[in-house]
């Protein structure tokens, strides 16, 4: 059963959600966001960025704060970076809460995030929703972004279906992505990325295996999202993405492209899992052993 109390974090009043295994902090005056995630009373795994901002053309600054947020793809600064520095409506649930943002005047979209802790397990289910309250259809996709502290190792699973002489995977690159850096291991079934770079780096890919992971100081964070093979995705078909710079690393999942008619909604569900006392994977062999040990697939 989740327990609720109000605490101050990064200068913001936050609702504390916790069960026997983990604790979340959800801000009340911005969002919808999750600012802290900790396992068994340990450190916050999420990045803490109280001074980080992005300029939204014509609308001021978006404060990142770190943590987990909901955006709508495709990335277009004048609408994607709209500030969310306003109180959210919080409805308490038996094992979590529902966060609802005011309608964005510029897009007509309203963001909400249903957060539910799984009883007696280090798991969280997050239902991200976009609802079109405008007068016209909007083509978009829910985009769930988790900013984590640097210094760990990201595990990016690749498609491993045997397609004989045909290709079985693709990789999407951004203009600033430098494939020559030493922080990345290109495996056959996994890409391992050490989150310790100064310059921005980002890759995306279709992810039929449906999960991403990040190891930090003995804890493994896993996030899952359904992949729909017959659907179209933004960013050249990417359903999963990983971005990193000197201050944080992001694990991102994106829902299929949808056109929301007035009054319609689109949902995107992520499941988070945490594991403690995990050794850092050094190579693809270690990673496969870890996947099998924890039954990630």
NORKATA-V806475 format. One record per run of one state. SS is the DSSP state (@ for helix, = for strand, . for the rest). FROM is the first residue (numbers start at 1). LEN is the number of residues. If there is no record, write none. Layout:
ss = [SS & SS]
from = [FROM & FROM]
len = [LEN & LEN]
//
This chain:
ss = [. & = & . & = & . & = & . & = & . & = & . & = & . & = & . & = & . & @ & . & = & . & = & . & = & . & = & . & = & . & = & . & = & . & = & . & = & . & = & . & = & . & = & . & @ & . & = & . & = & . & = & . & = & . & @ & .]
from = [1 & 3 & 10 & 12 & 19 & 22 & 28 & 33 & 35 & 36 & 40 & 46 & 47 & 48 & 57 & 60 & 74 & 77 & 81 & 89 & 94 & 96 & 101 & 109 & 118 & 123 & 133 & 138 & 149 & 153 & 158 & 172 & 174 & 184 & 187 & 190 & 195 & 201 & 206 & 211 & 217 & 219 & 226 & 234 & 238 & 240 & 245 & 249 & 255 & 258 & 261 & 265 & 276 & 284 & 294]
len = [2 & 7 & 2 & 7 & 3 & 6 & 5 & 2 & 1 & 4 & 6 & 1 & 1 & 9 & 3 & 14 & 3 & 4 & 8 & 5 & 2 & 5 & 8 & 9 & 5 & 10 & 5 & 11 & 4 & 5 & 14 & 2 & 10 & 3 & 3 & 5 & 6 & 5 & 5 & 6 & 2 & 7 & 8 & 4 & 2 & 5 & 4 & 6 & 3 & 3 & 4 & 11 & 8 & 10 & 4]
//
